[in-house]
Amino acid sequence: MRGEKLLMSDILVESSPYGLVLIENSGRWLFVNPAFTRITGYTLEDVPDGKTWFRKAFPDKEKRTEVINLWFADRQEGLFKDRVVEITCKDGCKKWLEMHCSERPDAKMVVSLHDVSERMVLKKKKKNRTTITRPCLKPLPTW
């Protein structure tokens, strides 16, 4: 039965549409699932630790510092918030990811990420469209 449960959890992790990362307390990455690589282009060999991840995913130093500060603030509070961040993928393209972190009892971290780029593009288009059309609308006369 235990072996069967392990097999089921392997299937769930391997076939999940969400990118998953298992991180050691030292910051060394232990595992990334296929969805992580599909979404970001990075493999475990590309990003063996958090320092490398932040440098590659956030090449702009100012943005990288901002994201790292949020990460450490959340970790210090012991309460991780879902964050939507724009990353640079291995191929250089930009994607918006919704990321969630949770800490396990053994102090390892599990990070899940989901590509929300389409949602962010649509949201931006909608905002731009509203900004453009709103000044054109005039109040209707009251009769």
Backbone as CSV, one residue per row, in Angstrom:
resi,resn,N_x,N_y,N_z,CA_x,CA_y,CA_z,C_x,C_y,C_z
1,MET,0.824,-1.210,0.000,0.000,0.000,0.000,0.864,1.268,0.000
2,ARG,1.934,1.276,0.799,2.826,2.443,0.853,3.452,2.698,-0.523
3,GLY,3.908,1.643,-1.188,4.484,1.762,-2.517,3.489,2.307,-3.515
4,GLU,2.227,1.890,-3.374,1.165,2.362,-4.267,0.920,3.856,-4.067
5,LYS,0.957,4.324,-2.806,0.775,5.746,-2.522,1.919,6.559,-3.107
6,LEU,3.140,6.055,-2.984,4.286,6.736,-3.576,4.134,6.842,-5.082
7,LEU,3.699,5.768,-5.694,3.508,5.768,-7.136,2.464,6.810,-7.534
8,MET,1.366,6.881,-6.788,0.323,7.865,-7.081,0.850,9.288,-6.923
9,SER,1.617,9.540,-5.863,2.142,10.890,-5.663,3.151,11.235,-6.756
10,ASP,3.941,10.262,-7.203,4.857,10.495,-8.324,4.081,10.883,-9.578
11,ILE,2.993,10.179,-9.827,2.166,10.464,-11.002,1.602,11.886,-10.914
12,LEU,1.117,12.265,-9.728,0.560,13.607,-9.552,1.611,14.684,-9.783
13,VAL,2.791,14.505,-9.221,3.863,15.498,-9.367,4.328,15.579,-10.813
14,GLU,4.525,14.443,-11.434,5.048,14.404,-12.800,4.041,14.924,-13.826
15,SER,2.742,14.747,-13.562,1.740,15.155,-14.550,1.041,16.467,-14.186
16,SER,1.447,17.088,-13.092,0.835,18.343,-12.667,1.049,19.434,-13.713
17,PRO,0.022,20.258,-13.960,0.207,21.391,-14.876,0.960,22.542,-14.194
18,TYR,1.130,22.455,-12.883,1.838,23.469,-12.115,3.303,23.090,-11.970
19,GLY,4.177,24.086,-12.109,5.586,23.860,-11.854,5.787,23.681,-10.360
20,LEU,6.599,22.702,-9.992,6.871,22.427,-8.581,8.372,22.381,-8.347
21,VAL,8.782,22.957,-7.223,10.190,22.975,-6.837,10.277,22.568,-5.376
22,LEU,11.225,21.711,-5.049,11.508,21.346,-3.668,12.872,21.931,-3.327
23,ILE,12.909,22.739,-2.257,14.119,23.493,-1.907,14.557,23.139,-0.494
24,GLU,15.840,22.862,-0.359,16.446,22.587,0.932,16.565,23.887,1.717
25,ASN,16.646,23.786,3.030,16.762,24.969,3.879,17.979,25.819,3.513
26,SER,19.026,25.203,2.991,20.244,25.921,2.592,20.050,26.729,1.317
27,GLY,18.943,26.502,0.624,18.688,27.189,-0.641,18.976,26.320,-1.854
28,ARG,19.562,25.142,-1.626,19.838,24.227,-2.739,18.531,23.610,-3.204
29,TRP,18.352,23.573,-4.515,17.154,22.985,-5.098,17.348,21.483,-5.228
30,LEU,16.372,20.725,-4.776,16.445,19.272,-4.802,15.700,18.668,-5.985
31,PHE,14.666,19.364,-6.451,13.800,18.770,-7.476,13.008,19.859,-8.190
32,VAL,12.839,19.702,-9.491,11.851,20.474,-10.262,11.089,19.459,-11.112
33,ASN,9.799,19.667,-11.257,9.009,18.728,-12.060,9.007,19.158,-13.531
34,PRO,8.514,18.298,-14.416,8.511,18.629,-15.852,7.762,19.927,-16.186
35,ALA,6.692,20.227,-15.452,5.936,21.457,-15.738,6.782,22.694,-15.459
36,PHE,7.615,22.639,-14.439,8.507,23.768,-14.154,9.391,24.046,-15.371
37,THR,9.970,22.984,-15.906,10.849,23.135,-17.071,10.065,23.583,-18.297
38,ARG,8.861,23.051,-18.472,8.036,23.446,-19.615,7.661,24.927,-19.531
39,ILE,7.356,25.401,-18.341,6.921,26.789,-18.150,8.090,27.766,-18.265
40,THR,9.205,27.441,-17.617,10.326,28.388,-17.526,11.455,28.106,-18.506
41,GLY,11.566,26.852,-18.951,12.685,26.448,-19.792,13.885,25.983,-18.982
42,TYR,13.892,26.274,-17.691,15.023,25.907,-16.842,14.900,24.484,-16.305
43,THR,16.038,23.812,-16.213,16.107,22.489,-15.587,16.781,22.653,-14.220
44,LEU,16.820,21.591,-13.462,17.492,21.610,-12.174,18.979,21.943,-12.344
45,GLU,19.560,21.491,-13.435,20.971,21.787,-13.699,21.174,23.283,-13.980
46,ASP,20.193,23.925,-14.595,20.286,25.361,-14.890,20.180,26.208,-13.632
47,VAL,19.320,25.784,-12.715,19.061,26.559,-11.492,19.181,25.635,-10.271
48,PRO,20.409,25.335,-9.855,20.606,24.408,-8.741,20.334,25.009,-7.369
49,ASP,20.139,26.336,-7.322,19.885,26.977,-6.031,19.130,28.293,-6.247
50,GLY,18.662,28.845,-5.133,17.878,30.071,-5.202,18.644,31.245,-5.767
51,LYS,19.907,31.366,-5.405,20.722,32.482,-5.894,20.782,32.477,-7.424
52,THR,21.000,31.298,-8.001,21.060,31.179,-9.460,19.704,31.471,-10.076
53,TRP,18.635,30.951,-9.465,17.279,31.198,-9.961,16.985,32.691,-10.024
54,PHE,17.225,33.385,-8.912,16.920,34.812,-8.876,17.737,35.577,-9.914
55,ARG,18.988,35.216,-10.092,19.839,35.906,-11.061,19.338,35.692,-12.493
56,LYS,18.899,34.464,-12.803,18.456,34.170,-14.168,17.028,34.640,-14.425
57,ALA,16.138,34.419,-13.490,14.731,34.770,-13.685,14.484,36.273,-13.574
58,PHE,15.345,36.957,-12.836,15.214,38.403,-12.632,16.554,39.066,-12.942
59,PRO,16.912,39.166,-14.223,18.223,39.705,-14.585,18.411,41.182,-14.221
60,ASP,17.312,41.919,-14.115,17.388,43.313,-13.703,17.640,43.354,-12.192
61,LYS,18.770,43.918,-11.782,19.187,43.891,-10.379,18.162,44.524,-9.442
62,GLU,17.569,45.628,-9.878,16.590,46.319,-9.046,15.350,45.444,-8.799
63,LYS,14.849,44.838,-9.852,13.680,43.961,-9.738,14.026,42.726,-8.897
64,ARG,15.224,42.170,-9.135,15.669,40.990,-8.389,15.712,41.295,-6.887
65,THR,16.269,42.437,-6.542,16.355,42.833,-5.134,14.963,42.965,-4.518
66,GLU,14.039,43.563,-5.270,12.659,43.727,-4.797,12.011,42.370,-4.516
67,VAL,12.159,41.425,-5.444,11.547,40.102,-5.289,12.199,39.334,-4.132
68,ILE,13.516,39.410,-4.028,14.222,38.724,-2.931,13.783,39.294,-1.588
69,ASN,13.639,40.602,-1.501,13.191,41.213,-0.239,11.789,40.751,0.149
70,LEU,10.893,40.636,-0.842,9.543,40.120,-0.560,9.619,38.683,-0.053
71,TRP,10.453,37.870,-0.707,10.618,36.466,-0.334,11.083,36.350,1.122
72,PHE,12.128,37.103,1.485,12.663,37.025,2.842,11.692,37.592,3.872
73,ALA,10.974,38.643,3.517,9.979,39.203,4.437,8.882,38.176,4.721
74,ASP,8.403,37.514,3.669,7.387,36.471,3.853,7.932,35.350,4.734
75,ARG,9.152,34.933,4.445,9.748,33.810,5.186,9.928,34.175,6.656
76,GLN,10.327,35.405,6.926,10.506,35.840,8.301,9.167,35.870,9.041
77,GLU,8.119,36.292,8.338,6.776,36.319,8.934,6.231,34.914,9.139
78,GLY,6.761,33.966,8.360,6.248,32.603,8.428,4.936,32.455,7.686
79,LEU,4.594,33.456,6.894,3.346,33.446,6.143,3.658,33.832,4.710
80,PHE,3.593,32.865,3.831,3.907,33.134,2.436,2.649,33.554,1.699
81,LYS,2.763,34.645,0.980,1.642,35.156,0.198,1.807,34.699,-1.249
82,ASP,0.695,34.490,-1.917,0.768,34.226,-3.346,1.281,35.495,-4.006
83,ARG,2.227,35.327,-4.892,2.827,36.475,-5.576,2.727,36.276,-7.077
84,VAL,2.459,37.339,-7.798,2.487,37.306,-9.256,3.706,38.126,-9.665
85,VAL,4.619,37.454,-10.353,5.872,38.098,-10.747,6.152,37.837,-12.218
86,GLU,6.837,38.777,-12.833,7.252,38.591,-14.221,8.685,38.071,-14.212
87,ILE,8.903,36.919,-14.858,10.240,36.328,-14.911,10.771,36.334,-16.337
88,THR,12.061,36.133,-16.438,12.693,35.913,-17.726,12.973,34.427,-17.843
89,CYS,12.429,33.800,-18.880,12.616,32.370,-19.105,13.990,32.109,-19.719
90,LYS,14.349,30.852,-19.796,15.653,30.467,-20.339,15.847,30.989,-21.761
91,ASP,14.773,30.993,-22.558,14.885,31.455,-23.950,14.813,32.985,-24.085
92,GLY,14.728,33.682,-22.951,14.709,35.143,-22.963,13.327,35.758,-22.972
93,CYS,12.293,34.950,-23.198,10.937,35.508,-23.195,10.510,35.813,-21.761
94,LYS,9.528,36.682,-21.631,8.997,37.072,-20.323,7.678,36.355,-20.092
95,LYS,7.470,35.912,-18.874,6.204,35.298,-18.477,5.819,35.795,-17.098
96,TRP,4.515,35.881,-16.907,3.971,36.205,-15.594,3.632,34.894,-14.898
97,LEU,4.159,34.729,-13.690,3.899,33.519,-12.922,3.251,33.868,-11.595
98,GLU,2.256,33.071,-11.236,1.699,33.149,-9.901,2.442,32.097,-9.095
99,MET,3.073,32.519,-8.000,3.894,31.611,-7.212,3.355,31.512,-5.796
100,HIS,3.425,30.304,-5.278,3.015,30.052,-3.898,4.089,29.208,-3.226
101,CYS,4.462,29.588,-2.029,5.467,28.843,-1.264,4.839,28.298,0.003
102,SER,5.302,27.141,0.399,4.904,26.600,1.693,6.105,25.888,2.300
103,GLU,6.173,25.976,3.613,7.292,25.363,4.322,6.817,24.061,4.951
104,ARG,7.609,23.025,4.746,7.299,21.708,5.300,7.835,21.623,6.724
105,PRO,7.339,20.655,7.509,7.841,20.484,8.883,9.351,20.221,8.947
106,ASP,9.929,19.655,7.878,11.376,19.390,7.860,12.173,20.598,7.358
107,ALA,11.539,21.757,7.282,12.139,23.040,6.877,12.420,23.135,5.380
108,LYS,12.055,22.134,4.606,12.174,22.249,3.152,11.015,23.112,2.658
109,MET,11.242,23.766,1.533,10.215,24.614,0.935,9.665,23.933,-0.306
110,VAL,8.376,24.089,-0.517,7.742,23.651,-1.756,7.203,24.913,-2.424
111,VAL,7.612,25.112,-3.659,7.148,26.268,-4.429,6.351,25.739,-5.605
112,SER,5.159,26.285,-5.778,4.369,25.939,-6.970,4.236,27.211,-7.794
113,LEU,4.238,27.025,-9.097,4.088,28.178,-9.971,3.166,27.836,-11.132
114,HIS,2.461,28.856,-11.552,1.459,28.715,-12.600,1.610,29.887,-13.560
115,ASP,1.611,29.604,-14.841,1.754,30.642,-15.862,0.424,31.390,-15.998
116,VAL,0.450,32.667,-15.651,-0.756,33.500,-15.756,-0.543,34.625,-16.771
117,SER,0.366,34.410,-17.704,0.697,35.445,-18.695,-0.522,35.888,-19.488
118,GLU,-1.324,34.947,-19.965,-2.511,35.314,-20.754,-3.462,36.173,-19.940
119,ARG,-3.676,35.807,-18.694,-4.569,36.569,-17.826,-4.042,37.990,-17.623
120,MET,-2.728,38.125,-17.441,-2.146,39.448,-17.233,-2.243,40.300,-18.495
121,VAL,-2.033,39.706,-19.663,-2.144,40.437,-20.931,-3.582,40.913,-21.129
122,LEU,-4.547,40.033,-20.878,-5.953,40.413,-21.017,-6.330,41.518,-20.031
123,LYS,-5.829,41.410,-18.819,-6.106,42.418,-17.802,-5.546,43.769,-18.235
124,LYS,-4.330,43.762,-18.787,-3.701,45.000,-19.250,-4.472,45.596,-20.430
125,LYS,-4.901,44.726,-21.366,-5.679,45.205,-22.510,-6.988,45.832,-22.048
126,LYS,-7.635,45.175,-21.107,-8.904,45.676,-20.592,-8.695,47.031,-19.915
127,LYS,-7.625,47.151,-19.151,-7.326,48.411,-18.475,-7.055,49.509,-19.503
128,ASN,-6.277,49.198,-20.536,-5.986,50.176,-21.587,-7.250,50.589,-22.325
129,ARG,-8.110,49.605,-22.617,-9.352,49.892,-23.326,-10.247,50.788,-22.474
130,THR,-10.337,50.537,-21.196,-11.148,51.347,-20.297,-10.595,52.763,-20.218
131,THR,-9.274,52.872,-20.146,-8.636,54.184,-20.082,-8.900,54.982,-21.346
132,ILE,-8.895,54.314,-22.483,-9.106,54.994,-23.759,-10.565,55.390,-23.936
133,THR,-11.502,54.509,-23.608,-12.915,54.787,-23.872,-13.568,55.657,-22.813
134,ARG,-13.113,55.621,-21.604,-13.763,56.372,-20.539,-13.848,57.868,-20.834
135,PRO,-12.782,58.534,-21.287,-12.900,59.971,-21.571,-13.874,60.271,-22.710
136,CYS,-14.132,59.321,-23.572,-15.021,59.546,-24.706,-16.491,59.497,-24.295
137,LEU,-16.770,58.871,-23.189,-18.157,58.744,-22.758,-18.618,60.030,-22.090
138,LYS,-19.777,60.455,-22.501,-20.350,61.661,-21.891,-21.611,61.240,-21.168
139,PRO,-21.914,61.948,-20.123,-23.141,61.587,-19.397,-24.357,61.777,-20.302
140,LEU,-25.277,60.865,-20.175,-26.521,60.980,-20.948,-27.383,62.066,-20.315
141,PRO,-28.078,62.804,-21.168,-28.950,63.844,-20.601,-30.105,63.188,-19.834
142,THR,-30.510,63.814,-18.779,-31.658,63.318,-18.027,-32.898,64.031,-18.523
143,TRP,-33.945,63.335,-18.726,-35.188,63.901,-19.286,-36.182,64.160,-18.239
